[in-house]
Every structure is written in C-alpha cells, then in structure tokens.
Amino acid sequence: MSIFEKKELQALEKLCRIKRTPEEEESLLAGLKQIIVHIDLLNEVDTENTPTCNHALEEAPHTALREDIAENTYATEDFLAGAPDQIGGMIKVPPVLKSI
C-alpha cells in the first residue's frame, strides 16, 4: 500500500501554492489517505483478460459525434461589446499567475 504522509502533503502544497490551517491539513491528509487506499483496492482487480477500451461509448452508434465545423456565431464587435475590458480585438482579463 502507498503511504501518504505530511511531507508529501507539504510538497504538494508548495507546488500548488496552497495555504491551509492545521485543521485543514489533518482533514486533507485523511481524505488523501482514503483515496490512496481506494486506488490500492482497485489495483487488486484482475484485468488480465479484459480488452482495452479507449472510449466508454465506443460501441454505441447513437453517440456519434457531430462533425467539427468552424463557423462564426457572433460578430466580433457584438461579442466584444459585452466584455468589461478589451485590447486589440481580444477580451482583456486580469493576470492569473504572477511572477515569483
């Protein structure tokens, strides 16, 4: 069984830039441990003679996907008219990532 301890959680928190309280840490750690236990249980399932499946609905003819056709649904001016801010014909959004 895989082990998920505080040091792994702290490494994930650093990578994901997540801040949490000590109470949240205990709750999150318990939840992640349960996920690891569940995945380990799934690893015990015998799939030796099970054919591969690339798509859950692969055999269902009624689920055929539509043809991907590029088309303009809105005029650019109409689309940008509803945007709070724009620049160069594009919607301007606040930055999501900041430099370190």
ZARO-684662 format. One record per residue: residue number from 0; residue in one letter; z, x, y of N, C-alpha, C in turn. Coordinates in pm, whole numbers. Example, Ala and Ser with C-alpha at 12.3 -4.5 7.8 and 13.67 -1.06 7.14 Angstrom:
% ZARO-684662
R  seq  type    n_c3    n_c1    n_c2   ca_c3   ca_c1   ca_c2    c_c3    c_c1    c_c2
R    0     A     780    1319    -569     780    1230    -450     780    1320    -330
R    1     S     708    1285    -225     714    1367    -106     787    1290       3
***
This chain:
% ZARO-684662
R  seq  type    n_c3    n_c1    n_c2   ca_c3   ca_c1   ca_c2    c_c3    c_c1    c_c2
R    0     M       0      84    -118       0       0       0       0      89     125
R    1     S     -77      50     223     -82     122     351      47      97     427
R    2     I      86     196     505     208     183     584     170     181     731
R    3     F     226      87     804     202      77     948     338      85    1016
R    4     E     362     195    1084     493     218    1145     478     227    1298
R    5     K     590     251    1364     593     255    1510     498     361    1567
R    6     K     485     476    1500     399     582    1557     253     537    1560
R    7     E     208     461    1459      70     408    1461      55     303    1571
R    8     L     156     219    1588     153     118    1693     149     184    1831
R    9     Q     227     287    1850     229     357    1979      94     424    2006
R   10     A      31     477    1902    -102     538    1920    -204     432    1960
R   11     L    -197     315    1897    -287     205    1933    -262     158    2075
R   12     E    -137     146    2112    -104     104    2247    -161     200    2351
R   13     K    -155     329    2322    -209     429    2414    -361     416    2423
R   14     L    -427     402    2307    -573     388    2306    -619     262    2377
R   15     C    -546     152    2355    -586      23    2412    -526       0    2551
R   16     R    -442      92    2594    -376      82    2725    -298     -49    2738
R   17     I    -216     -74    2637    -134    -194    2633      11    -156    2662
R   18     K      73    -231    2751     216    -212    2775     288    -331    2714
R   19     R     404    -306    2654     479    -412    2590     628    -385    2603
R   20     T     707    -487    2581     853    -473    2583     898    -435    2441
R   21     P    1022    -386    2426    1073    -355    2291    1072    -477    2198
R   22     E    1098    -595    2253    1095    -716    2170     953    -745    2122
R   23     E     857    -728    2212     718    -749    2175     673    -647    2071
R   24     E     724    -524    2082     689    -420    1986     732    -461    1845
R   25     E     854    -509    1831     904    -549    1699     822    -664    1641
R   26     S     789    -762    1725     709    -876    1680     569    -832    1640
R   27     L     508    -748    1722     373    -699    1695     371    -614    1568
R   28     L     470    -529    1551     479    -443    1434     494    -527    1307
R   29     A     576    -631    1313     594    -718    1197     463    -790    1162
R   30     G     393    -839    1264     266    -908    1240     161    -816    1182
R   31     L     151    -694    1233      54    -597    1182      87    -557    1038
R   32     K     214    -544    1006     254    -511     869     211    -624     774
R   33     Q     225    -749     817     182    -863     734      32    -860     711
R   34     I     -44    -823     811    -189    -813     798    -225    -706     696
R   35     I    -159    -590     703    -186    -481     608    -152    -525     466
R   36     V     -42    -596     447      -4    -645     314    -112    -740     263
R   37     H    -161    -829     347    -264    -924     306    -393    -852     268
R   38     I    -432    -753     344    -554    -676     313    -537    -602     181
R   39     D    -419    -547     158    -394    -479      30    -406    -577     -86
R   40     L    -362    -701     -66    -377    -803    -171    -525    -831    -197
R   41     L    -605    -838     -93    -748    -861    -109    -816    -747    -185
R   42     N    -765    -626    -167    -821    -511    -238    -800    -519    -389
R   43     E    -706    -603    -434    -680    -619    -577    -778    -714    -644
R   44     V    -857    -788    -567    -953    -883    -624   -1067    -806    -690
R   45     D   -1100    -846    -814   -1207    -781    -888   -1342    -834    -838
R   46     T   -1421    -748    -778   -1553    -786    -727   -1664    -709    -799
R   47     E   -1631    -654    -916   -1725    -570    -990   -1859    -638   -1015
R   48     N   -1859    -762   -1060   -1983    -833   -1094   -2026    -934    -989
R   49     T   -1978    -919    -869   -2011   -1011    -761   -2131    -956    -684
R   50     P   -2240   -1036    -672   -2356    -986    -597   -2323    -975    -448
R   51     T   -2391    -884    -381   -2367    -868    -238   -2421    -989    -162
R   52     C   -2361   -1015     -50   -2401   -1128      34   -2407   -1079     178
R   53     N   -2524   -1077     234   -2540   -1030     372   -2519   -1139     475
R   54     H   -2525   -1264     433   -2512   -1375     525   -2453   -1492     449
R   55     A   -2352   -1556     505   -2284   -1665     434   -2378   -1783     407
R   56     L   -2476   -1805     491   -2566   -1919     475   -2705   -1875     430
R   57     E   -2712   -1761     361   -2838   -1701     322   -2926   -1796     239
R   58     E   -2867   -1876     154   -2943   -1960      63   -2967   -2101     116
R   59     A   -2916   -2135     232   -2926   -2271     283   -3050   -2285     372
R   60     P   -3155   -2355     325   -3277   -2367     405   -3259   -2449     532
R   61     H   -3165   -2539     533   -3145   -2625     651   -3082   -2550     768
R   62     T   -3045   -2425     748   -2980   -2350     856   -3074   -2246     917
R   63     A   -3203   -2269     904   -3299   -2173     958   -3275   -2156    1108
R   64     L   -3280   -2033    1151   -3259   -2004    1292   -3386   -2033    1370
R   65     R   -3370   -2076    1493   -3487   -2103    1576   -3553   -1972    1615
R   66     E   -3677   -1980    1651   -3750   -1862    1696   -3695   -1821    1833
R   67     D   -3678   -1694    1851   -3625   -1642    1977   -3738   -1627    2077
R   68     I   -3742   -1718    2173   -3848   -1718    2274   -3784   -1696    2411
R   69     A   -3828   -1592    2481   -3775   -1565    2615   -3840   -1661    2713
R   70     E   -3758   -1726    2793   -3810   -1816    2894   -3711   -1823    3009
R   71     N   -3760   -1852    3125   -3673   -1867    3242   -3623   -2010    3247
R   72     T   -3492   -2024    3247   -3436   -2158    3255   -3395   -2195    3397
R   73     Y   -3366   -2094    3478   -3328   -2118    3617   -3405   -2021    3706
R   74     A   -3439   -2064    3822   -3497   -1972    3920   -3386   -1877    3964
R   75     T   -3418   -1752    3986   -3317   -1652    4022   -3238   -1695    4145
R   76     E   -3307   -1750    4243   -3238   -1793    4366   -3136   -1904    4336
R   77     D   -3176   -2000    4250   -3083   -2107    4215   -2962   -2054    4140
R   78     F   -2988   -1960    4050   -2881   -1901    3970   -2783   -1824    4059
R   79     L   -2836   -1743    4149   -2751   -1662    4235   -2681   -1744    4343
R   80     A   -2732   -1862    4372   -2670   -1946    4475   -2527   -1985    4436
R   81     G   -2498   -1993    4308   -2364   -2030    4263   -2272   -1911    4244
R   82     A   -2321   -1790    4263   -2240   -1669    4242   -2153   -1643    4364
R   83     P   -2028   -1603    4344   -1942   -1574    4459   -1986   -1451    4538
R   84     D   -2050   -1355    4472   -2098   -1235    4540   -2218   -1181    4462
R   85     Q   -2311   -1121    4534   -2431   -1068    4467   -2477    -941    4537
R   86     I   -2553    -863    4463   -2609    -740    4518   -2739    -710    4445
R   87     G   -2846    -694    4518   -2975    -659    4460   -3026    -758    4357
R   88     G   -3004    -886    4378   -3052    -985    4283   -2968    -997    4157
R   89     M   -2848    -941    4160   -2757    -948    4045   -2622    -999    4091
R   90     I   -2548   -1057    3999   -2413   -1104    4031   -2320    -982    4037
R   91     K   -2245    -971    4143   -2151    -859    4159   -2015    -906    4108
R   92     V   -1959    -826    4018   -1828    -857    3962   -1733    -742    3992
R   93     P   -1602    -770    3992   -1507    -661    4015   -1510    -564    3897
R   94     P   -1477    -437    3919   -1477    -341    3809   -1371    -378    3706
R   95     V   -1404    -357    3580   -1311    -387    3473   -1237    -260    3431
R   96     L   -1309    -150    3428   -1249     -21    3392   -1236      65    3517
R   97     K   -1123     129    3529   -1102     218    3642   -1098     359    3591
R   98     S   -1137     456    3675   -1133     595    3630    -990     639    3609
R   99     I    -976     730    3517    -841     777    3482    -800     887    3576
***
